[in-house]
């Protein structure tokens, strides 16, 4: 009941005094908080998400009732995949992926692609303005990149387009050398992505920790929210609810949100024929029709991008080949031209690859089709798409998580046809139905994106502070801030490095030793019935070598000492040097060290690196069950050491 009241209040002329921004935010918060937030406390089983909207609602409410009295542990309070999966209840009916017929599969994919193509338009236009080029350039980049990336990509459901992350990177290049260099930069970035994908560098995305992923989605939600709020401003200020334009703008957005969240799912429960129409598409079409019928004073796509963008016809088709402004200097002075665009191309390739692979990981958890996306194929596909868009004068881009979520939750995750049809419908709209496409209110599409923002943000992460390690909480906040303030690639890189350094520091403090007496049977000499033994516990690597060296009392120890590595593992060359250094310290005092349960590869390498004469230690009790580590080594010293056989 609250939704129609808010809409009528905004649309009908009422107030005479100015309403401040806080009233607008209050209305938005009232709507979003009255909607069910993503439930991250539970991980519903797969079958629940394969049922229709009505049964999903009933099963979720039942589970909530059963678990209301028990609080989950902190480790289960936040799940990005679970958070994203809840979009199936928020954005409409989820199609049954267990055994779809071909007709339902392809029809669902095509209608999902149609819905996403509408959501792509304002984003592509906005990113074109950021890059400093014509909106048509961004739209055709979306068509070409989106089609090829969907055709050759790592999994179904991903939608690619000109992106804000990439547009920000090349904006400075466009300002200093003109828009022609953008095409060359996009083509070169695509080539770099193809090389990186072929080399299998996409697997490095596995190193991104969970706190970085949480910070990534939170920052991305804030960035998307900021981008949508620009549609509610005029001359840098939010529209007033007193004005007709303000009431129509906010009312149209809220109407779209209500239709997508409530109206279309309810209609699909009662009318079987409407189940093939994604709620996002139905909500946008109904809002656009009402705005046109009642002549609401709202900005349309044509108003934002310009009438020239939506004039249609074959004259708007892109030209094949690099623009003359970059082709001529590339031929005349190739090295100088490459030196200009290469730094931007490297950054653009890194940003696009990271965002695309993070989107791939997120969709892997949302779409229950029993398949895992291929990082190698996705990186190569993005490279092919960027190279093709560059060769047609485009600006390049990457996978967009917001539009990909809309596509997946509209049923587009069943086939690559959804991403391909998105590009084809957009191309058809630009050429043949441009005037009609240009009449869609921008705020109707912004309303859909606001729902995506609300569902993308990991609300459960706010409850994690104080329940998870301080370092992880710091990383979540750090990645979120850098994503909002700077760019995604830098945020992920900084977050991953910070997490790795924190992990290394924690591990460096865990190494310890317990002292005991043990019986020693050396390879030569008498049996020693009672020898002092240092039993090492914890990993030995570059971060723990100093702590390892401080474990021993060389001066006070007897002439024979055992160092037992049963509870430790040697990881790298620094660890080998630390062991050798301890042995040298004992040797300099005429004492002998016996190394027990050291892996065979480590024993061989230690013998190799000792300079001059016999080493002051002896490896004893070399068991066939001792592990082979594959220690990181210096090639100039260890290349001739064969890999020992396990036995």
N, C-alpha and C positions, 0 to 999 in steps of 0.2 A: 504493500500500500504506500510505502514512503516514496517509491520511485516515481509513479505518476504525479504525485503531489509536487515533488521537486521539479519535474519537467514542466508542468503547467505553471508553476510559480515563475520559472525562468522565461518561458516562451511568451506568456500573456503579459501585456503592459500593466505594471502595477506601481512599483515604488517611484517616488519622486526625489528621494535623497540618495546621495551616492553611497554605494556599499563598498567597503574596503576589501582588500585582497584576502584578509583573514576570513571574511564571509564566504568567499569563493572556495578557499581551501577547506573550510568547515563543511561545505556542501559535498565536496569531493570525498573528504574523509568519512562523512556520514554514509555515503553510498558504498564506498569500498569496505568500510568496517561492517556494514550490514550484510556483506557478502561473505560466504564461507572462505576463510583463509586456507592455504594449502596445509594439509595435515601432515607434518613431518614426524610426528611421534609414532606413527604406525607405518608398516610396510605391507599394504594389502596384497593378497595373493594375486597371481596373474589372472585368474578367472574373473575376479571382480571387475577388472579393467576391460575385459572383453565383453561384458554385458552392456545393455543399453543404459541410457542416462537415468531412468527411473530406478533400476535395480542397483546402480552404482550409489545413488543417494541413500537408498535404504540400507545397503551393506555397510557404507561408511558410518551412518548414524548408529547402526547396531554395534560396530566395532568400538566406536567412541564410548557408547554406554558401558560396554564390557570392561573397558580399560580406564574408566574415569577415576577409579579409586586408587590406581597404582601409577607412580611416576617412573618413567623409563630411566635407565642410567644415562649419564651425560654423553656417553659415546653414541647413543641412539637419538639424541635430541635433534640432530640436524643431518639430513641426507639430501644432497643436491638432486640425486636421481628421484628420490621420493617426492621432493618438492616440485620437480618438473613434472612428474607423473600426475600430480594432483591437478594439472591443467586439463586433464581429460574430463574432469567433472566441471571445471570452471569455464572452459571454452566450448563445450558441446559434446555431442555423442562420439564415443570412440568406436571405430569400425572393428568388427570381429576379424582378427588377423589369423585365426587358427586354420580356417579353410575357406577363404573367400572365393566366390565364383569369379571368372574372368570379367564378366560384365560388370559386376559390382566393384571389382577391384579397379578396373580402368576408369569407370565412370566416377568413382569416388576420387581417384587420383586427379582426374581432369578438373573436377569441380573444386578440389582443394587448390590446384594450381591457379584456377581463375580467381579464387579468393585472395591468394597470396600476391597475384599480379597487381591487384588493386592496392594492396598494402605497400608494394614496392615503389609505387610512383612517387609519393611525397618524400620517401627516403632518398631515392635516386636524384630527385630534383634538389633536395637540400644539400646533398653531398656534392653535387655539381657546383652549387654556389660556393661551397667551402673551397673547392679546388680552383674556382675562378674560371669555369667554362660554361658553355651553353647547357641548359637542362637536357637538350636532346642528346648530348654526349653521354651524360649519366644514364639516360634511359636506354640507349643502344648498348652501352656497356653492360647493363643489367640483362638485356636480351641475349647478347652473345656469350658473356661469361656464364650466365645462369643456365643456358642450354647446354653448353659443352661441359661445365662442371657437373651437371646432373647426369649427363650421358656417360661420362667416364669416371665419375666420382666414387668415393669409398663406400657409400651406402645410399639407399633411397631415403628421401625425406629432406635432405639438405638443400637449401635455397641460397644461391649466391647472387651478389649484386655489387654495384659500386658501394663502397663502405666509407663511413666517416673516419675510421682508423687509418685507412689508406689515403683518403682525401687530405687529411691533416698533414700527412707526411710529404705529399707532393705539392701542397699549397705554396710553399716557399719557392720551389722550382718553377712553378707557373708564374709567380710574381717576378722572378728575376730573369727568366729566359723565354717566357711566353708559353702559351698552352700547347704549342706544337711539341715541346720536349716531353710533355706528359705521356704522349703515345709511345715514344721511344722508351721512356722509363717503364711503362707498363709491360711492353714487350720484353724488355730485358729482365724485369722482375719475374715474368712468366718463365723465361728460359732458366733463370736461377732456381725457380721452384721445381721445374722438370728435372734438373740435375740433382737437386736435393732429394726429391722423391725417388729417383732411380737409385740413389745411394742408400736409401732406406733411413734417411735422417728423421722421417716422421715418427719413428719409434721413440725418439727422445721425449715425446710428449708424456711418456710413462713416468718420467722423472718429476712431473709437476705434482706436488703434494696436495692433499685434500684442502688444507687451509688456503692455499693459493686459489684453488677452484672456487671455494666459497667467496673469497674476496673478489674474484673475477666476476662471478654472477652478480654480486651485490653492486660492484662498481658499474657493471654494464647496465643494470637496471636503473641506476641513477643517471647515467649518460643518456639512456633512452628517454627517461622522464624529462630531463632538461630539454632534449630535442623536441618533445611533443608540446611542452609548455610554450614554445615560441609561437605556436599556432593560435594561442589565446591572447596574444599581445598585439598592440597597435602602437606604433611610435615608441617602442621600448617599454610600454606599460601594459599591465593586464587590463582587459576590457572591463568596463563597469557594467554591473547588472542593471543599472538604470537605463542604459541605452538599449535600443532594439537589437543592435548588432551583438552586444554582449549577451543578452538573454537568448538570442537565437543560437549563438556560438556554443555557449555552455549547455543549452538545452539539447542541441543536436548531438553533442558528444555524449551526454548522459543518456540520451535516448538510445544511441548505438550500443553503449555499454549495457544498458538494461535488456535490450533485445538479444545481444550475444549471450549474456549471462543467464537470463531468465526466459525471455519470450520465445526464442527459437528452440531451445531444448524442450520447453513445455509443448510447443506446437509439434515437435517431432514425436513426442510421446503419444499424441492423439491422432496425428495424420501420418500414415505410413509413407505417403509419397514424398513428404518433405525431408525424410531422413537422408536422402542423397545430397541435400544442400547443406554445406557447412554453415554453422551458425554465424561465423564471421561474415561470409558472403551475404547471407540473408539479412543480417543486421545492417550492413552498409547499404545494400540496395534499398531496403525499406526507408532508412534514414534519408538517403538521397532523394527518393521519390517524395517523401513528405516535405523535405526542404524545397523541392521544386514546386510541389502542389500549392503549398502555403506561402511560397515566395519569401522564405526566410532570408534575411540579409547576412548570409554566411559566405566566406571565401571558398571558392572552388579551386580545383587543380589548375584550371586555366588562369585564374587570377594570380596564383602563386608563381607558376612557371612562365606565364606569358602566353598570349593568344597564338604566337608564332609556333610555339612548341606543339600545340594541338590543332594545327591547321590540316594535318593529314596529307595523304597523297604520296606518290612515289618520290617526290622531291625531298622528303625528310629521311630517305634511306641513307645509311652511312656509306662513305666511299672507302674502297679497299686500298690499303697501302698507307705507309707512313706519310704524314703531312710534309709538304715541301719545306716547312720551316725547320724540321729536324733532319729530313733526308739529305738536303744539300750540305749542311755542315758535317753530317756523318760521312759523306763521300769525300769531301774536301779535306777535312781534318778529323779522322776517326778517333785518334787517341784523345784529342782534346775534348771531343764531344762525349766520349765514353767516361772521361774523368769527371765530367759535369753530372751525368745522369747515374753513374754507377753507385755512389753513396746512397742516393735516394732509392734506387732500385733494390739495393740490398736491404735497406730498412723496410721498404714496402713488401718485399718478399717475406721477410721475417714476421712482420705484423700480420699479413694475410694468412701465412701458414699457421701461426699460433692460434689466431681466432678461429680458423677453419677446423683445426684439429680439436680444439676445445668444444666447438659445436658438435663435431663428430662424436666425441666421448659422451656428451650430454644426451644426444639422440640415441646412442646405443642403449642407454638405460631407460629411455622413454618408450621406444618401439619394441614391443614384445613379439618379434618375428623369429627369434631363435638365431639371429645372425649378428656377427660383430663386424663393424666397419673396418675397412682396410686403410690404414694411415698412408701407406705407400701410394695407393691409387688416388686417394683424396688430394695429396700434395701434387701429384702429377696432373690430375684433372684441373686443379686450380691454376697450375702453370700453363696448361693448354688454353684454358679460358682467358687468362690474362694476356698471353701472347696474341691470341686471336683478337681480343678487344683492342690491344695496342696497335695491331696492324690494320684496324679499321678506324683509327683515330680515337679510341676510347681511353679511359683514365685508369682502368684496372680496379680490382676490388677483391672480395673474399666472401666466405659464407657468413650470412647474417643470422645470429642466434634467435632474434625476435621473430623474424619471418619464418625461420625454420621450425620454431615451436608452433606457430600458427598452422603451418603446413602439416606437421606431424599430428597435431590434435584435431585437424580437420579431416583426417584419414589419408593424408598424402604419403604417409610412411610405408604404404603397401607397395609402391612402385616408383621407379625413377621417372615415370611418366609425369608425376606431379611437378617436379622441377622443370622438366622439359616443356610441359604445357604452360607453366607459369611464363616462361620466356616467349612461347609462341602466342599466347593470349595477349601479352604485353605488346609484342610486335604488331599483332593484328589490330590492337586498339590504337597504336600510334599511327598506323597507316590508314586503316579503314574506318575506325570508330572514334577518331580523335576528338571531334566535337562533343560526342556523348560522354566519353571518358573525362573530358575536361570539366564537365558539369558536376562531378562528384565532390561533395563538400570535403575539404581537407580535415575538418574536425571530426567527421565521421570515421575516417581512417585513424585519426589520432585517438579516438575513443577506444578502438581495438588495441592500439599499441599501449594505451594506459593500462588496460587489463593485463597485457603481457608483462608490463613493468611490475605490476602488483604481484603477479604470480611468479615472476622470475626472481625477485628479491628473496633471499634466504632469511625469512623472518625468524626462523628457529635459531639462526646464528647469534641473534641478540641475546638469547637465553644461555648461550654457551659461555659467555664471559664470566669468569670466576669458577667455572666447572672444568675447563680444559687448561693445559699448560699455558703459562703467560706468553711464552714465545709464539705458540699457535694463535692465540688471540691477537697478539701484536701483528702477526703476518696477515691475518684476515683484514685488520684495519689498514695496514700499510698498502696491501694490494688494492683495496677498495679506493683509497685516497689517490694513489698513483694512477689508477685507471681513469678516475674522474678528472684529475688535474693534468695528466700528461697523455700517455697512450697505453694500449693494452700490452704490447710487446715488452715495453720497459717494465710494466707492473709485474708481469709473469716472470720475467728474468730476475728482477730484484727479489721478488718473493721466493723464487726457487733457490737463489743463491743464499738468501738469509736463512731459509729453512735448512739447507745443506750445511751451512756453517754452524747453525745451532745444533744440528744432529752430531756433527763432528766434535763439537765442544762437549756435549753430553757424554759421548762415547769415550772421549779422552780422559774423563774423570772416573770411569768405571773400572779401569785396570787396577788390579791389586794382587797381593801374593800372601799365601799362608805358608808358614814355616813348619816343617816336620822333619823327622829322622827316617831315613829309608835305607834299604839294603841295596848295594851297588855291585854289579858284576861287570867290571870293565873288560874290554877286549883283550887286554894284556895286564898282567900283574895280579896280585892277590885280590880275593873278594873282600870288600869293605862292608862289614855288617851294619854300621851305623854312620850315615853321611847326612850332613845338613842339606835339606831340599827346599828350594823355593818353588811352590806350586802356583803358577801364574794363572790368573782368572781375568777374562776380559780381552777385547780386541787389541792387537798391537799394530798400530799404523802411524802415519806421520803426526797425528795429533796427540798420541799417547806415549811417544818415545821418551820425552823428558820425564814423565811420571814413572815410566818403566825403569829408567836409569836410577831414580831415587829409591827404588825398592830394596836395593842391595847395600849391605854393609861390608864392603870389600876388605877393609883393614881388619875388622874383627872376625871375619869368617875363617874357618879352618882351611887347610891346604886343598881339600877336595870338596867341591860344591856341585850339587845337582840343580839344574833349572828344568822344571817339568812343565811342558806346554799342553798338557792334556785339556785344561780348561781355557786355553787361549787359541787364537788364530792369528797367523802372520799374514798381513794384507799387502804390504808394498815394500819398495826398496828401502824406505826410511826405517822400517822395522828390522830389516836385515842388517842395516848399518848399526842400529841400536844394539842388537844381539852381539855383533862382532865387537862393538866398542866395549861392552861389558866384559867379554872374554879377554880382550886386550888389557883391561884394567886388572883383572885377576892374574893374567900372565905376567904383567910387569912386576908383580909382587911374588912371583914364583909359585903361584897357585894354579890349580887346574879346574876347569869347568866341564861338567858332563851335561849334555843336552838330551833330554828324554822326551819322546813322543813329539819330536819335531818332524814335520812332513818331509818326505824324501826330496822334493824339489827345493825346499828351503835349505836342507842340509847340503845338497850339492852346490847351491849358490853361495852358501857361507864359505865352503871350502875354496871356491873360486876367487872370492874377493879378498881373502886374507893375503896380505903382502909378506912374502918371504918366509921360508921355513915351515915347520909344522904349526898349525894353529894351536892356540892355548886352550883348546877344548876338544872334546870327543863326543860324538853322537852315539848314544847307547839306546838299546831297546827300540830299534827302528821297526815298528810293527807293520805288517802288510795292510793292516786296517787303518793306518794313519792316512789322513786325507791328502789329496793333491790339490793345491790351491791355485796354481797358475799365477804366481806372484808377479806383480809389475816389476820389470827389470830394466837395466841399462843394456841396450842391444850390443854395444861394443864389447861388453864383458861376457854376456851370457848366451850369445847366439849359438855357441858350440855345445851347449849343455842339452842333451836329449831329454825329452819328456819321459819320465819314468813310467813304467807299466804298473797298472794297479793289480794287486794280487791278493 
